[in-house]
Amino acid sequence: MIWENVESSILQNLTVMAAILRRPMRLFSIVAGVAFVYILIIFVPKHQDTSLYSFQYVKSSFDWSTLPQRHPVKQLTPLPKGLVNKLPKVQHDFSSDPKPSSERTEVLNERRLEVKDAFSKSWNSYKRHAWMWDELTPVTGQAKDGFGGWAASLVDSLDTLWIMGLKDEFYEATAAAMTIDWSKTDETACNFFETTIRHLGGLLSAYDLSKERAVLQKAIELGDMLYSAFDTPNRMPPFWLDFEHAKEGTLQPGVHDPSASVASSSLEFTRLAQLTGEDKYYDAIDRVTRLLDRTQSSTQLPGMWPTFLDMQTGNFDGIADFTLGALADSLYEYLPKMHALLGGLEPVYEKMYREAMDTVIKNILFRPMLPDQDDILFSGSSYVSSTSGPQLNSEGQHLACFVGGMFGLGSKLFNIPEHLEIGEKLARGCAWAYDSFPTGIGPEIFGLISCPTLDPCPWEDEIWKVEGDRTLTKGFTHARDQRYLLRPEAIESIFLMYRMTGNQEYQEIAWKMFQSIKNSTETDLAFSAIAAVTETGETEKLDSMESFWMSETLKYFYLIFSSPELINLDDYVLNTEAHPFKRP
């Protein structure tokens, strides 16, 4: 039977060929058609924009790439070359776990949908009331600018739209972003750090996810504007990028700038260099890195850098305040992340991480004295006294809740198992703080009674009666800033711990946190920062919804209930605004 089918097929093909050969014009037409197709493929130039979507692209009215450098670099430091090192796995091997039950899968799907609904509510209200403005006021429904008027909420949310599968909204928002003119603003300067992490980071991640060439081109435009911040006498960037001073070549680095603001652009400029092949972007941030490396052991708290830096002289030994919290946070956060983004080809980031965390563990971390001796840690701050040395301030910050995730990443990337244990205790510490307040949310700044060491210590009621605040949960000395500003740092560490350990308990912690935030911050239009997490009834809304709510907070909540393959931590590294950059 098989042979009969083969024989029949051969006879049919011979019949067709014979028919073609009996008609020379038909043969000529077929050959000519095939040749025409090959000519189109080989000789017709390909359109440079390989986008899947057509955008009306508006080029910025001033081309910053044409601005001559008044303090030019003699020789650029290139991106590290060579075969990317095979780095240790960051993410837990979920394939080795038992398959989730259908009931568990349904629960996670429902939670993920509820997070997505919260995002859609926020996004649709922004679109309706504040489109192309920086922020929506979620109570009064007004629009306001605070970041140059370059649609911060829109650009910051592009990758969240993509990750949540809102592709129509993504392309609509991207089309709008392609009309942004970086030279059109009512401001005379922009915040170099915030524009880098929100706008440049947002565009780079949107490109990494969608591969839309127009998005990369818009990022290059902005990158060239931000690159001008490095055109100073010592190539160190200022806090403010003053546009006219940059054009005149008269920018100067600051003498008392927040360390995070002037030393946290490495991920964004490195990724821009990787995508464009332009070493100038990497050279710019590498000079900052070399300064940090040279000064790390000569500060008043060797291993760490002070909260404020004199970038004009490069002398950092005159300031005695040290923290991982506000004003310094992302400087440290980017150390393990840069190691990952560069594929381990630049060893200085591991060196700086190890030295910094050794100092942090000895001088910044603390265990609170608690009645139940909960096994948790917090990140405080330290002041170096000229007479008595480092003095711990056991004051926690919501901003410092990222530290648990950072320790986890360092543990995985640099094979330091004890750092994962520390990271888990820090992440659980912030979750404990959430549980300690009536709203189920942690405050912006709070104080705790600390144990003498990081080991457990007995509860001492007499100390509590003297130092504690009896209106708060036992252990707290104050909550001097009771606001919740829709910040992401607590869920950030919980998400990272889930992805690194596979422990489903972190998903339950996250769900409890999300419900508390939703219950206390939701408005008719969206979600708002609140005045006090200590309220037992209706919370006072501050009519503020910064772009990180949609860019970071809701993204982390969505991802923790999603497949671990969605933004796999072995494929991506997230910047401090939760924008995923593709790892090499």
C-alpha positions as CSV (number, residue, x, y, z in Angstrom):
1,M,0.0,0.0,0.0
2,I,2.9,2.4,0.9
3,W,4.6,1.7,-2.4
4,E,1.4,2.3,-4.4
5,N,1.1,5.8,-2.7
6,V,4.7,6.7,-3.5
7,E,4.3,5.5,-7.1
8,S,1.1,7.5,-7.5
9,S,2.8,10.6,-6.1
10,I,5.8,10.3,-8.5
11,L,3.4,9.9,-11.5
12,Q,1.5,13.0,-10.4
13,N,4.7,15.1,-10.1
14,L,5.9,13.9,-13.5
15,T,2.5,14.9,-15.0
16,V,2.7,18.4,-13.6
17,M,6.3,18.9,-14.8
18,A,5.3,17.6,-18.3
19,A,2.5,20.1,-18.4
20,I,4.9,23.0,-17.4
21,L,7.4,22.0,-20.0
22,R,4.7,21.8,-22.7
23,R,4.0,25.5,-21.9
24,P,7.3,27.5,-22.1
25,M,5.6,30.8,-21.2
26,R,4.2,29.3,-18.0
27,L,7.7,28.1,-17.0
28,F,9.1,31.5,-17.8
29,S,6.4,33.2,-15.6
30,I,7.2,30.9,-12.7
31,V,11.0,31.5,-12.9
32,A,10.5,35.2,-13.3
33,G,8.2,35.4,-10.3
34,V,10.7,33.5,-8.1
35,A,13.5,35.8,-9.3
36,F,11.5,38.9,-8.5
37,V,10.9,37.8,-4.9
38,Y,14.7,37.1,-4.4
39,I,15.5,40.6,-5.8
40,L,13.1,42.1,-3.3
41,I,14.7,40.2,-0.4
42,I,18.3,40.9,-1.4
43,F,18.4,44.3,-3.0
44,V,15.6,46.4,-1.5
45,P,16.9,48.2,1.6
46,K,15.3,47.1,4.9
47,H,13.5,49.8,6.9
48,Q,15.6,50.7,9.9
49,D,12.6,50.5,12.2
50,T,11.8,46.9,12.7
51,S,8.8,47.8,14.9
52,L,5.7,45.8,14.9
53,Y,3.7,49.0,15.4
54,S,3.7,52.3,13.5
55,F,4.5,55.4,15.7
56,Q,4.4,59.1,14.9
57,Y,7.9,59.9,16.1
58,V,8.6,63.4,17.3
59,K,12.2,64.2,17.5
60,S,13.2,66.5,20.3
61,S,13.7,70.1,19.2
62,F,17.3,70.2,20.6
63,D,19.7,67.4,19.7
64,W,21.9,66.9,22.7
65,S,24.2,64.6,20.9
66,T,25.5,67.5,18.9
67,L,26.5,69.5,22.0
68,P,30.3,69.7,22.1
69,Q,31.9,68.4,25.3
70,R,33.7,71.3,27.1
71,H,35.5,68.8,29.3
72,P,36.1,66.0,26.8
73,V,37.3,62.5,27.7
74,K,40.7,61.7,26.2
75,Q,40.1,57.9,26.2
76,L,36.8,56.3,26.8
77,T,36.6,53.3,29.1
78,P,34.9,50.6,27.1
79,L,32.3,48.1,28.3
80,P,34.0,45.0,29.7
81,K,34.6,42.6,26.9
82,G,34.9,38.8,26.8
83,L,32.7,35.8,27.4
84,V,30.1,36.5,30.0
85,N,30.7,34.6,33.2
86,K,28.3,31.8,34.1
87,L,26.9,33.4,37.2
88,P,25.1,31.4,40.0
89,K,21.4,31.1,39.7
90,V,19.4,33.8,41.5
91,Q,16.0,32.3,41.1
92,H,14.7,29.3,42.9
93,D,14.3,26.2,40.8
94,F,10.6,26.1,40.7
95,S,10.6,23.2,38.3
96,S,11.7,20.9,41.1
97,D,8.7,21.8,43.3
98,P,5.5,19.8,43.2
99,K,3.0,21.1,40.7
100,P,0.5,23.6,42.4
101,S,-3.0,22.2,42.9
102,S,-5.8,23.5,40.7
103,E,-7.2,25.2,43.8
104,R,-3.9,27.0,44.5
105,T,-3.6,28.0,40.9
106,E,-7.1,29.5,41.0
107,V,-6.3,31.4,44.2
108,L,-3.2,32.9,42.6
109,N,-5.1,33.8,39.4
110,E,-7.7,35.6,41.4
111,R,-5.1,37.5,43.4
112,R,-3.2,38.5,40.3
113,L,-6.5,39.7,38.7
114,E,-7.3,41.8,41.7
115,V,-3.9,43.5,41.5
116,K,-4.3,44.0,37.8
117,D,-7.7,45.6,38.4
118,A,-6.1,48.0,40.9
119,F,-3.6,49.0,38.3
120,S,-6.2,49.4,35.5
121,K,-8.3,51.6,37.8
122,S,-5.2,53.8,38.5
123,W,-4.1,53.8,34.8
124,N,-7.6,54.6,33.4
125,S,-8.0,57.5,35.8
126,Y,-4.6,58.8,34.9
127,K,-5.5,58.5,31.2
128,R,-8.8,60.3,31.7
129,H,-7.7,63.1,34.0
130,A,-3.9,63.6,33.6
131,W,-2.8,62.2,30.3
132,M,0.8,63.3,29.4
133,W,1.1,65.0,32.8
134,D,3.5,63.6,35.4
135,E,0.9,62.6,38.0
136,L,-2.7,62.3,38.8
137,T,-4.1,63.6,42.0
138,P,-6.2,60.6,43.0
139,V,-8.7,62.4,45.2
140,T,-9.5,65.6,43.3
141,G,-8.8,64.2,39.8
142,Q,-6.4,66.9,38.8
143,A,-3.1,66.7,36.9
144,K,0.2,68.0,38.1
145,D,3.9,68.0,37.0
146,G,6.9,67.5,39.2
147,F,9.4,65.7,36.9
148,G,9.8,68.1,33.9
149,G,6.3,67.6,32.6
150,W,7.5,64.6,30.5
151,A,4.6,62.3,31.4
152,A,6.4,60.5,34.3
153,S,3.5,58.2,35.2
154,L,3.1,57.2,31.6
155,V,6.7,56.4,30.8
156,D,7.3,54.8,34.2
157,S,4.3,52.4,33.6
158,L,5.1,51.2,30.1
159,D,6.7,48.0,31.2
160,T,4.0,47.3,33.7
161,L,1.4,47.5,30.9
162,W,3.4,45.0,28.9
163,I,4.0,42.6,31.9
164,M,0.3,42.7,32.7
165,G,-0.6,41.8,29.2
166,L,-2.3,45.2,28.5
167,K,-0.8,45.4,25.0
168,D,-3.4,47.8,23.5
169,E,-2.8,50.2,26.3
170,F,1.0,49.7,26.0
171,Y,1.0,50.6,22.3
172,E,-1.3,53.6,22.9
173,A,1.0,54.8,25.7
174,T,4.1,54.2,23.7
175,A,2.7,56.1,20.8
176,A,2.2,59.0,23.2
177,A,5.7,58.7,24.7
178,M,7.2,58.9,21.2
179,T,5.9,62.5,21.0
180,I,7.8,63.7,24.1
181,D,10.2,66.6,23.4
182,W,12.8,66.6,26.1
183,S,13.6,70.2,25.3
184,K,10.1,71.3,26.1
185,T,9.6,71.9,29.8
186,D,8.7,74.8,32.1
187,E,11.6,73.9,34.3
188,T,15.2,75.3,34.0
189,A,16.7,72.0,35.3
190,C,15.8,68.4,35.9
191,N,16.6,66.1,38.8
192,F,19.3,64.0,37.2
193,F,18.7,60.9,39.3
194,E,14.9,60.8,39.1
195,T,14.9,61.4,35.4
196,T,17.4,58.6,34.9
197,I,15.6,56.0,36.9
198,R,12.0,56.8,35.9
199,H,12.2,58.1,32.3
200,L,15.4,56.5,30.9
201,G,14.9,53.3,32.9
202,G,11.3,53.1,31.8
203,L,12.1,53.5,28.1
204,L,15.0,51.0,28.2
205,S,12.9,48.3,29.9
206,A,10.0,49.0,27.5
207,Y,12.4,48.4,24.6
208,D,13.9,45.3,26.2
209,L,10.4,43.8,26.5
210,S,8.8,44.9,23.2
211,K,11.9,45.4,20.9
212,E,10.2,48.5,19.5
213,R,13.0,50.4,17.8
214,A,11.3,53.8,18.2
215,V,11.4,53.3,22.0
216,L,15.1,52.8,22.0
217,Q,15.6,55.9,19.8
218,K,13.6,58.0,22.3
219,A,15.8,56.6,25.1
220,I,18.9,57.6,23.2
221,E,17.6,61.1,22.9
222,L,17.1,61.3,26.6
223,G,20.3,59.5,27.3
224,D,22.3,62.1,25.4
225,M,20.6,64.9,27.4
226,L,21.4,63.2,30.7
227,Y,25.0,62.4,29.5
228,S,25.6,66.2,29.4
229,A,25.4,66.1,33.2
230,F,28.9,64.4,33.2
231,D,30.4,67.3,31.3
232,T,32.0,68.9,34.4
233,P,35.6,69.6,35.1
234,N,36.1,66.2,36.9
235,R,33.3,64.4,35.0
236,M,31.2,64.0,38.1
237,P,27.5,64.7,37.7
238,P,25.6,67.3,39.7
239,F,22.2,66.8,41.5
240,W,20.4,69.2,39.1
241,L,21.0,69.1,35.4
242,D,20.7,72.8,34.6
243,F,19.9,73.0,30.9
244,E,21.5,76.3,30.1
245,H,24.6,75.6,32.2
246,A,24.9,72.3,30.4
247,K,24.7,74.0,27.0
248,E,27.2,76.6,28.1
249,G,29.6,74.0,29.5
250,T,29.5,75.6,33.0
251,L,28.0,72.7,35.0
252,Q,29.7,72.0,38.3
253,P,29.4,68.9,40.6
254,G,27.9,69.6,44.0
255,V,29.7,69.7,47.3
256,H,26.9,68.3,49.5
257,D,24.8,66.0,47.2
258,P,22.8,62.9,48.3
259,S,25.0,59.9,47.6
260,A,22.2,57.9,45.9
261,S,21.4,60.8,43.6
262,V,24.9,61.2,42.1
263,A,26.0,57.6,42.3
264,S,23.0,55.6,41.1
265,S,22.9,55.9,37.4
266,S,25.1,52.9,36.6
267,L,22.5,50.4,35.6
268,E,20.7,52.7,33.2
269,F,23.8,54.1,31.4
270,T,25.3,50.6,31.2
271,R,22.2,49.2,29.6
272,L,22.1,52.1,27.2
273,A,25.8,51.4,26.3
274,Q,25.0,47.7,25.8
275,L,22.1,48.4,23.5
276,T,23.8,51.1,21.4
277,G,27.4,50.0,21.4
278,E,28.3,53.6,22.6
279,D,31.1,53.3,25.2
280,K,30.6,57.0,26.2
281,Y,27.6,56.1,28.4
282,Y,29.5,53.4,30.2
283,D,32.6,55.5,30.6
284,A,30.5,58.2,32.3
285,I,29.3,56.0,35.1
286,D,32.6,54.0,35.4
287,R,34.3,57.2,36.5
288,V,31.9,57.5,39.4
289,T,32.4,53.8,40.2
290,R,36.2,54.3,40.3
291,L,35.8,57.3,42.7
292,L,33.6,55.1,45.0
293,D,36.2,52.3,44.9
294,R,39.1,54.7,45.7
295,T,37.3,56.3,48.7
296,Q,35.5,53.3,50.2
297,S,38.1,52.5,52.9
298,S,38.9,56.1,53.7
299,T,35.6,57.4,55.0
300,Q,34.7,57.9,58.7
301,L,33.0,54.5,58.6
302,P,35.3,52.5,56.3
303,G,33.4,50.2,53.9
304,M,30.5,52.7,53.5
305,W,30.1,56.1,51.9
306,P,28.5,59.0,53.8
307,T,24.9,60.0,53.1
308,F,26.1,63.2,51.4
309,L,29.1,63.4,49.0
310,D,31.4,66.2,48.0
311,M,31.6,65.4,44.3
312,Q,33.6,68.5,43.5
313,T,36.7,67.5,45.5
314,G,36.0,63.7,45.8
315,N,36.9,63.9,49.5
316,F,34.3,62.0,51.5
317,D,35.9,61.9,55.0
318,G,34.3,65.0,56.3
319,I,30.8,63.7,56.9
320,A,29.8,61.4,59.7
321,D,26.3,60.2,58.8
322,F,25.8,56.7,57.2
323,T,22.6,54.9,56.2
324,L,21.1,52.5,53.7
325,G,17.9,54.5,53.8
326,A,16.8,57.8,52.3
327,L,19.4,59.7,50.2
328,A,21.8,56.7,50.0
329,D,19.8,53.6,49.3
330,S,20.3,52.8,45.6
331,L,24.0,53.4,45.7
332,Y,24.3,50.1,47.6
333,E,21.4,48.4,45.8
334,Y,23.1,48.8,42.4
335,L,26.3,47.0,43.5
336,P,25.1,43.4,43.1
337,K,22.8,44.4,40.2
338,M,25.7,45.9,38.2
339,H,27.6,42.6,38.7
340,A,24.7,40.8,37.2
341,L,24.1,43.2,34.3
342,L,27.8,43.1,33.3
343,G,27.8,39.3,33.5
344,G,30.4,39.3,36.2
345,L,33.0,40.8,33.9
346,E,33.8,43.7,36.2
347,P,35.0,42.5,39.6
348,V,34.9,45.8,41.4
349,Y,31.2,45.6,42.2
350,E,31.5,42.3,44.1
351,K,34.5,43.8,46.0
352,M,32.5,47.0,46.9
353,Y,29.5,44.9,47.9
354,R,31.4,42.6,50.2
355,E,33.2,45.5,51.9
356,A,30.1,47.6,52.3
357,M,27.9,44.8,53.7
358,D,30.6,43.8,56.2
359,T,30.4,47.3,57.6
360,V,26.6,47.4,57.4
361,I,26.2,44.1,59.4
362,K,28.5,45.5,62.1
363,N,27.2,49.1,62.3
364,I,23.8,49.5,60.6
365,L,21.6,46.4,61.1
366,F,19.9,45.8,64.4
367,R,17.5,43.4,66.1
368,P,14.6,44.9,68.0
369,M,13.9,44.0,71.6
370,L,10.4,42.4,71.4
371,P,8.3,40.4,73.9
372,D,8.1,37.4,71.6
373,Q,11.7,37.7,70.5
374,D,10.7,37.6,66.8
375,D,13.6,36.6,64.6
376,I,13.8,39.8,62.6
377,L,16.2,42.5,61.7
378,F,16.0,46.2,60.6
379,S,18.3,48.6,58.9
380,G,19.1,51.7,60.9
381,S,21.7,54.4,60.6
382,S,25.0,55.3,62.2
383,Y,26.7,58.5,63.3
384,V,30.4,58.5,63.8
385,S,31.4,60.4,66.9
386,S,34.9,61.8,67.0
387,T,35.1,60.6,70.6
388,S,33.2,57.4,70.8
389,G,33.1,56.1,67.3
390,P,30.0,54.7,65.4
391,Q,26.7,55.2,67.2
392,L,23.7,53.2,66.0
393,N,20.4,55.0,65.6
394,S,17.8,52.2,65.7
395,E,15.4,54.1,63.5
396,G,13.8,52.2,60.6
397,Q,12.6,53.6,57.3
398,H,10.2,52.3,54.7
399,L,12.7,53.2,52.1
400,A,15.2,50.9,53.7
401,C,12.9,47.9,53.3
402,F,14.7,47.1,50.0
403,V,17.7,46.0,52.0
404,G,16.4,42.4,52.5
405,G,16.1,41.9,48.8
406,M,19.6,43.3,48.2
407,F,21.2,40.9,50.7
408,G,19.4,38.1,49.0
409,L,20.7,39.0,45.6
410,G,24.2,39.4,47.0
411,S,23.9,36.0,48.6
412,K,23.0,34.3,45.4
413,L,25.3,36.2,43.0
414,F,28.4,36.0,45.3
415,N,27.7,32.7,47.0
416,I,27.4,34.1,50.6
417,P,24.7,31.8,52.2
418,E,24.5,33.8,55.4
419,H,23.4,36.9,53.5
420,L,20.3,35.1,52.4
421,E,19.4,34.4,56.0
422,I,20.1,38.1,56.9
423,G,17.9,39.1,53.9
424,E,15.0,37.0,55.0
425,K,15.1,38.4,58.5
426,L,15.2,42.0,57.1
427,A,12.3,41.3,54.7
428,R,10.2,39.7,57.5
429,G,11.1,42.6,59.7
430,C,9.3,45.0,57.4
431,A,6.4,42.6,57.1
432,W,6.2,42.6,60.9
433,A,6.2,46.4,61.0
434,Y,3.2,46.3,58.6
435,D,1.3,44.0,60.9
436,S,2.1,46.2,63.9
437,F,-0.1,49.1,62.8
438,P,-3.9,49.3,62.7
439,T,-4.0,49.8,58.9
440,G,-1.7,46.8,58.3
441,I,0.8,49.2,56.7
442,G,4.3,50.3,57.9
443,P,5.0,54.0,58.4
444,E,7.6,56.1,56.6
445,I,9.9,56.4,59.6
446,F,9.7,54.6,63.0
447,G,11.9,53.9,66.0
448,L,12.5,50.6,67.9
449,I,14.4,49.6,71.0
450,S,17.4,47.6,69.8
451,C,19.1,44.6,71.3
452,P,22.8,45.0,72.1
453,T,23.7,42.6,69.2
454,L,22.0,40.8,66.3
455,D,21.3,37.9,68.6
456,P,18.0,37.5,70.5
457,C,17.8,39.5,73.7
458,P,15.2,39.2,76.6
459,W,12.3,41.6,76.8
460,E,12.9,44.2,79.5
461,D,9.7,45.9,80.5
462,E,11.4,48.6,82.5
463,I,13.3,49.8,79.5
464,W,10.1,49.8,77.5
465,K,8.3,51.9,80.1
466,V,11.0,54.5,79.8
467,E,11.8,54.6,76.1
468,G,8.7,53.1,74.5
469,D,5.6,54.7,73.0
470,R,2.7,53.1,74.8
471,T,0.3,54.1,72.0
472,L,2.2,51.7,69.7
473,T,3.0,48.0,69.6
474,K,5.5,47.0,72.2
475,G,9.0,47.6,70.9
476,F,8.4,50.9,69.2
477,T,9.7,54.1,70.5
478,H,8.0,56.3,67.9
479,A,6.5,56.5,64.5
480,R,7.6,60.1,63.8
481,D,6.5,60.0,60.2
482,Q,3.3,58.1,60.1
483,R,2.6,58.5,56.4
484,Y,2.4,55.8,53.8
485,L,3.3,57.1,50.3
486,L,2.3,54.0,48.3
487,R,6.0,53.0,48.5
488,P,7.2,49.6,47.1
489,E,10.2,48.7,49.1
490,A,8.5,46.2,51.5
491,I,6.8,44.2,48.8
492,E,10.0,44.4,46.7
493,S,11.9,42.4,49.3
494,I,9.0,40.0,49.8
495,F,8.8,39.4,46.1
496,L,12.5,38.8,45.7
497,M,12.6,36.5,48.7
498,Y,9.8,34.4,47.2
499,R,11.6,34.2,43.8
500,M,14.9,33.3,45.5
501,T,13.6,30.7,48.0
502,G,10.3,29.4,46.5
503,N,8.7,29.7,49.9
504,Q,5.0,30.2,49.4
505,E,4.6,31.9,52.8
506,Y,5.9,35.1,51.1
507,Q,3.0,35.0,48.7
508,E,0.6,35.0,51.7
509,I,2.5,37.9,53.3
510,A,2.2,39.8,50.1
511,W,-1.5,39.2,49.8
512,K,-2.1,40.4,53.3
513,M,0.0,43.5,52.5
514,F,-1.9,44.2,49.3
515,Q,-5.3,43.9,51.0
516,S,-4.2,46.3,53.7
517,I,-2.9,48.9,51.2
518,K,-6.0,48.6,49.1
519,N,-8.4,49.0,52.0
520,S,-6.5,52.1,53.4
521,T,-5.6,54.0,50.2
522,E,-8.3,53.4,47.6
523,T,-10.3,56.5,46.4
524,D,-13.1,56.8,43.9
525,L,-10.5,57.4,41.1
526,A,-7.4,55.4,42.1
527,F,-5.2,55.1,45.2
528,S,-3.7,57.8,47.4
529,A,-0.9,58.3,49.9
530,I,-2.3,58.5,53.4
531,A,-1.4,60.8,56.4
532,A,-1.2,58.1,59.1
533,V,-0.9,54.3,59.2
534,T,-2.0,54.6,62.9
535,E,-5.6,55.4,62.0
536,T,-8.2,52.9,63.2
537,G,-11.0,54.3,61.0
538,E,-11.1,56.1,57.7
539,T,-7.7,57.3,56.6
540,E,-6.8,60.8,55.6
541,K,-5.9,60.9,51.9
542,L,-3.0,63.1,50.8
543,D,-4.2,63.4,47.2
544,S,-0.9,62.1,45.9
545,M,-0.1,59.1,43.7
546,E,3.6,59.1,42.5
547,S,4.5,57.2,39.4
548,F,6.2,54.4,41.4
549,W,2.8,53.2,42.5
550,M,2.1,51.9,39.0
551,S,5.7,51.3,38.1
552,E,6.9,49.5,41.2
553,T,4.4,48.7,43.9
554,L,1.7,47.1,41.8
555,K,4.3,45.4,39.5
556,Y,5.8,43.6,42.4
557,F,2.4,42.5,43.7
558,Y,1.5,41.3,40.2
559,L,4.7,39.4,39.7
560,I,4.6,37.5,43.1
561,F,1.3,35.9,42.1
562,S,2.4,35.2,38.5
563,S,4.5,32.5,36.9
564,P,8.1,32.6,38.0
565,E,9.1,32.7,34.3
566,L,7.5,36.1,34.0
567,I,10.6,38.4,34.4
568,N,12.8,35.5,35.5
569,L,15.5,36.9,37.8
570,D,18.2,34.9,35.9
571,D,17.1,36.7,32.7
572,Y,16.5,40.3,34.0
573,V,17.9,42.7,36.6
574,L,15.5,45.4,37.9
575,N,16.6,48.9,38.4
576,T,15.6,50.9,41.5
577,E,12.3,51.9,39.8
578,A,11.5,48.1,39.1
579,H,12.3,48.4,35.4
580,P,13.6,45.1,34.1
581,F,16.7,45.2,32.0
582,K,17.7,42.1,30.0
583,R,20.8,40.4,31.4
584,P,23.5,39.4,28.9
